[in-house]
């Protein structure tokens, strides 16, 4: 190998070492643009919003004095559907907000108990109170998949026509209710 061949080979190798740096810089630029765009990165769109609620028929939570939950229960009344579990820490955090929502008689607040042990769910609701007028037990998580649930807790507003109007991911807070959930409930109530 001659000296000129060695220099040519080194020149060719140099740009190869820059490729990871260029890729990293491009990814960092994309990340920074998304961060500065003002788009809420926690807002995950739902394919279900604007469509009829999925068909489901869930049994009641044994030992509770409320009925199970099925698709037909969502027709004729604005309904807030909350997917919860006793093992979910954020569900415990949002529970007082759900109880406050349940005091408004203009709409129903119902729950889907997700992949939970019945005795744990009863204990959870016994300790914190039961804001739900109906609770459907989704033991295997199939109904949650149909609803497009990413994780618990998640809350949906369903219009009286059975169409999903809004989806909120994560624990409800007073701010989330005031700024997102209640305006969507009011819109749904106005459409009746």
ABEGO torsion letter per residue (X at the ends): XBAAAAAAAAAAAAAAAAAAAAAAAAAAAAAAAAAAAGBBAABBBBAABGBBBBBBBBBBBBGBABBBBBAAAABGBBBBBBBBBAABAAAAAAAAAAAAAAABAABBBBBBBBGBBAAAAAAAAAAAEBABABBBBBAAGAAAAAAGBAEOBBBBBBBAAGBBABBBBEBBBAAAAAAAAAAAAAAAAAAX
